[in-house]
Amino acid sequence: QVQVAESGGGLVQVGDSLRLSCAASGTTSRTLPLAWFRQAPGKEREFVAAIKSSGGTTYGADSVKYRFTVSRDRGKNTGYLHMNTLNPEDTAVYYCAAASGSPVTSSMWFASTYEYWGQGTQVTVAS
């Protein structure tokens, strides 16, 4: 079993930066693919970014692609989401997820690819 935990959320101002952290632990010796999703009130869960075990990355909507960066510690199941120039539309609960397999890039956008999920961390951007 794998446990996933996010940290680093909080209340920030427009234009601020924030870094979220994700740690996946448990009965695995593999480096797992990690992903970030977010869910705003009244909206569906949205794919933000993902990083493969190899370090390859993929990003979601253009609204985040040029402001957010996903990274990980090499060889470890710890990952990060660096968020810059935050705006109120980024307000959401951010979730980290891990997959047990080696998904192809196109499948990393889908929540169903990931078996393990954290509880989420709230990010609120005040205008």
Backbone torsions as a table, in degrees:
resi	resn	phi	psi	omega
1	GLN	NA	143.1	-179.1
2	VAL	-117.5	134.1	175.3
3	GLN	-109.5	139.2	-179.3
4	VAL	-121.2	135.7	179.3
5	ALA	-137.8	132.7	176.2
6	GLU	-103.6	157.6	173.4
7	SER	-154.9	165.0	173.7
8	GLY	107.4	-4.1	178.9
9	GLY	-70.8	172.5	178.8
10	GLY	165.8	-169.3	178.5
11	LEU	-100.8	124.1	179.9
12	VAL	-131.3	171.2	178.4
13	GLN	-100.1	160.8	176.9
14	VAL	-55.1	134.2	179.1
15	GLY	90.2	-10.5	179.8
16	ASP	-73.5	168.7	173.9
17	SER	-116.0	157.8	-179.7
18	LEU	-153.2	145.9	176.0
19	ARG	-121.0	123.1	174.2
20	LEU	-96.2	147.3	177.9
21	SER	-119.8	151.4	179.1
22	CYS	-137.1	134.5	176.6
23	ALA	-129.2	124.2	175.9
24	ALA	-108.6	125.6	-176.6
25	SER	-137.6	163.8	177.8
26	GLY	132.7	-152.6	-171.3
27	THR	-85.1	67.2	173.8
28	THR	-147.3	139.9	176.0
29	SER	-105.4	-1.0	-177.6
30	ARG	-90.2	158.5	169.7
31	THR	-88.2	120.5	-171.7
32	LEU	-95.9	146.2	169.8
33	PRO	-63.7	139.8	-179.1
34	LEU	-123.2	148.0	179.5
35	ALA	-141.3	158.3	174.6
36	TRP	-120.3	131.8	172.3
37	PHE	-124.5	162.7	174.6
38	ARG	-141.4	154.3	179.1
39	GLN	-139.4	116.7	176.7
40	ALA	-89.7	158.2	-180.0
41	PRO	-55.4	129.0	176.8
42	GLY	77.3	5.4	-178.4
43	LYS	-121.3	162.5	177.3
44	GLU	-76.2	158.9	176.9
45	ARG	-65.5	135.8	-172.9
46	GLU	-120.2	134.2	175.6
47	PHE	-70.6	133.5	-179.7
48	VAL	-108.2	-55.9	-176.5
49	ALA	-166.7	160.2	177.7
50	ALA	-148.1	156.4	178.9
51	ILE	-138.4	130.2	-179.2
52	LYS	-78.0	170.4	175.7
53	SER	-59.2	-32.9	-179.6
54	SER	-75.5	-14.9	-177.3
55	GLY	102.5	-6.3	175.8
56	GLY	-64.5	141.4	-174.3
57	THR	-122.2	157.4	172.6
58	THR	-146.5	146.0	-175.0
59	TYR	-123.8	157.5	-179.1
60	GLY	-84.8	-129.5	-173.5
61	ALA	-60.5	154.2	177.9
62	ASP	-58.5	-25.8	-177.6
63	SER	-64.0	-19.7	178.0
64	VAL	-114.2	-22.4	-170.7
65	LYS	-55.9	-38.0	-174.4
66	TYR	-98.6	3.4	179.4
67	ARG	-119.9	-23.6	-176.9
68	PHE	-109.2	146.8	175.7
69	THR	-132.7	129.7	177.3
70	VAL	-101.4	140.7	179.8
71	SER	-149.2	173.4	177.2
72	ARG	-153.4	160.4	172.1
73	ASP	-78.5	129.6	-175.0
74	ARG	-60.7	127.9	176.4
75	GLY	77.4	6.1	-179.1
76	LYS	-125.0	161.3	177.6
77	ASN	-96.5	50.1	173.2
78	THR	-125.7	134.3	-177.1
79	GLY	-136.0	168.7	-175.2
80	TYR	-141.2	151.0	170.5
81	LEU	-125.5	110.6	179.2
82	HIS	-92.9	121.3	-175.8
83	MET	-117.7	123.9	-179.4
84	ASN	-116.1	160.8	176.0
85	THR	46.9	53.6	-177.2
86	LEU	-67.2	146.0	177.1
87	ASN	-133.9	167.0	-175.0
88	PRO	-57.0	-26.7	179.0
89	GLU	-69.0	-12.3	177.0
90	ASP	-86.4	-5.0	178.5
91	THR	-63.2	123.2	-176.1
92	ALA	-176.3	170.3	165.6
93	VAL	-89.1	127.0	-179.0
94	TYR	-102.5	129.1	-178.0
95	TYR	-114.7	140.5	169.9
96	CYS	-102.7	143.1	179.7
97	ALA	-136.8	153.0	178.6
98	ALA	-130.2	146.9	179.1
99	ALA	-114.1	146.4	-179.4
100	SER	-84.1	-20.1	-177.2
101	GLY	-100.3	-155.7	178.5
102	SER	-126.0	76.6	-174.2
103	PRO	-66.6	148.0	172.8
104	VAL	-72.2	159.4	-173.3
105	THR	-55.4	-43.6	-175.5
106	SER	-64.2	-25.5	-179.3
107	SER	-87.0	-10.2	-176.1
108	MET	-73.1	-10.9	178.7
109	TRP	-77.5	-15.2	-169.0
110	PHE	-103.6	133.2	-178.4
111	ALA	-59.2	-31.0	-177.2
112	SER	-67.0	-14.1	178.3
113	THR	-70.5	-23.1	-169.9
114	TYR	-108.1	127.9	-179.2
115	GLU	-89.7	-25.3	-171.1
116	TYR	-118.2	131.9	-174.5
117	TRP	-132.8	146.3	171.6
118	GLY	-85.6	177.8	-178.5
119	GLN	-81.4	-15.4	179.3
120	GLY	97.3	153.0	176.1
121	THR	-132.8	133.8	-175.2
122	GLN	-80.8	131.5	171.2
123	VAL	-119.0	123.0	179.3
124	THR	-123.5	124.2	179.5
125	VAL	-109.0	115.1	-177.5
126	ALA	-89.1	136.1	179.7
127	SER	-88.9	NA	NA
